[in-house]
Amino acid sequence: MSLNFEGGGKDALTKEILQYNNYQRQLIKDKYLSLYNQVLEDQIQLNANYSDNFKMSMYALLQPIEEFEAKLIRGAMQTKNYKILTQIICSKEAYEINALKDSFQKCKFYLLLFHF
């Protein structure tokens, strides 16, 4: 399966991904998996035409918000970057902090900020 999006390549993929919010991107990932029996992020990672920075950006955009922020918190804790911790945690309501806490517990064994 090619991810060229009608010949537009990376620009078309970026436009397609960015026009949706995170919840909608999760639905797109699920639909992609059910249609092609392939994980969308894996297909992006396997495309040799995409730069590593582009792949990392797409990977980040396709993660559930809580999971992505949990990984940011993990990285911030490892590097003692308290500014990131403060920005993420202080901008949340109680229910969002609980969802973030659950995601953090799920990904606490990741050694890297982005795990490919």
C-alpha positions as CSV (number, residue, x, y, z in Angstrom):
1,M,0.0,0.0,0.0
2,S,1.5,3.3,-1.0
3,L,1.0,6.4,1.1
4,N,1.3,8.9,-1.7
5,F,-2.3,10.3,-1.4
6,E,-3.0,10.8,-5.0
7,G,0.6,11.6,-6.0
8,G,1.0,14.4,-3.5
9,G,3.5,12.5,-1.3
10,K,4.5,14.0,2.0
11,D,2.7,17.3,1.5
12,A,-0.6,15.6,0.8
13,L,-0.1,13.3,3.8
14,T,0.6,16.3,6.0
15,K,-2.4,18.1,4.8
16,E,-4.6,15.1,5.2
17,I,-3.4,14.4,8.8
18,L,-3.5,18.0,10.0
19,Q,-7.0,18.7,8.9
20,Y,-8.4,16.5,11.6
21,N,-8.3,16.7,15.4
22,N,-6.6,14.0,17.5
23,Y,-9.8,12.0,18.1
24,Q,-10.5,11.9,14.4
25,R,-7.0,10.8,13.7
26,Q,-7.5,7.9,16.0
27,L,-10.6,6.9,14.0
28,I,-8.6,7.2,10.8
29,K,-5.9,4.9,12.2
30,D,-8.5,2.3,13.2
31,K,-10.2,2.5,9.8
32,Y,-6.8,2.2,8.0
33,L,-6.1,-0.9,10.1
34,S,-9.4,-2.5,9.3
35,L,-9.2,-1.7,5.6
36,Y,-5.6,-2.6,4.9
37,N,-4.7,-4.8,7.9
38,Q,-1.7,-2.6,8.4
39,V,-0.8,-0.1,11.1
40,L,-0.7,3.5,9.6
41,E,2.3,4.6,11.6
42,D,4.3,1.5,10.5
43,Q,3.6,2.3,6.9
44,I,4.8,5.8,7.3
45,Q,8.0,4.6,9.1
46,L,8.7,2.2,6.2
47,N,8.5,4.8,3.5
48,A,12.1,5.6,2.5
49,N,11.0,8.8,0.8
50,Y,10.2,10.4,4.1
51,S,12.8,12.0,6.3
52,D,13.3,10.9,9.9
53,N,12.0,14.3,11.2
54,F,8.9,13.9,9.1
55,K,8.3,10.3,10.3
56,M,8.7,11.4,13.9
57,S,6.3,14.3,13.4
58,M,3.7,12.0,11.8
59,Y,4.2,9.4,14.6
60,A,3.6,12.1,17.2
61,L,0.5,13.4,15.5
62,L,-1.0,9.9,15.2
63,Q,-0.6,9.1,18.9
64,P,-3.5,9.6,21.3
65,I,-2.9,12.9,23.2
66,E,-2.6,11.3,26.6
67,E,-0.1,8.8,25.3
68,F,2.0,11.5,23.6
69,E,1.9,13.7,26.7
70,A,2.8,10.8,28.9
71,K,5.9,10.2,26.8
72,L,6.8,13.9,27.0
73,I,6.5,13.7,30.8
74,R,8.7,10.7,30.8
75,G,11.3,12.4,28.8
76,A,11.0,15.6,30.9
77,M,11.5,13.6,34.1
78,Q,14.6,11.9,32.7
79,T,16.1,15.2,31.6
80,K,14.8,17.2,34.6
81,N,13.0,19.6,32.3
82,Y,10.4,20.9,34.8
83,K,9.1,23.5,32.4
84,I,7.6,20.8,30.2
85,L,6.1,19.1,33.3
86,T,4.6,22.3,34.5
87,Q,3.1,23.2,31.1
88,I,1.5,19.9,30.6
89,I,0.2,19.3,34.1
90,C,-1.0,22.8,34.9
91,S,-3.0,23.0,31.7
92,K,-5.1,20.0,32.7
93,E,-8.4,19.5,34.5
94,A,-8.7,16.6,37.0
95,Y,-10.2,14.1,34.6
96,E,-7.4,14.9,32.0
97,I,-4.8,14.3,34.7
98,N,-6.3,11.0,35.5
99,A,-6.3,9.9,31.8
100,L,-2.7,11.2,31.6
101,K,-1.8,9.2,34.7
102,D,-3.2,6.0,33.2
103,S,-1.3,6.5,30.0
104,F,1.9,7.3,31.9
105,Q,1.5,4.0,33.8
106,K,1.0,2.1,30.5
107,C,4.1,3.6,28.8
108,K,6.3,4.0,31.9
109,F,8.6,1.2,30.6
110,Y,9.5,3.0,27.5
111,L,13.2,4.0,27.6
112,L,12.9,6.5,24.7
113,L,10.7,9.5,24.2
114,F,9.6,8.1,20.9
115,H,9.5,4.4,20.6
116,F,9.6,3.1,17.0
